[in-house]
C-alpha cells in the first residue's frame, strides 16, 4: 500500500447539482485509488451556461 498525491481536472456535468458534487468527486477519485483526503482547489464556470464547469481536485489516494 502506498500514498499518492494527484491533481485532477474534471468536467462537472451541468445536469448535476452542487449537492451532488461531493459524491460525484469521490466516485471519480475511486477510479484511480481510495481517496484519503481531497479538496476542490478551483472551479471555472463557463461564460455560456450550455457548457460543463471545470473543477480542479487535489487528492491523496491510497494505492493498493
Secondary structure, DSSP 8 states (H G I E B T S, - for coil): -EEEEEEEEEEE-TTS-GGGHHHHHHHHHHTTSEEEEEEEEEEE--SSTTS-EEEEEEEEEEE-
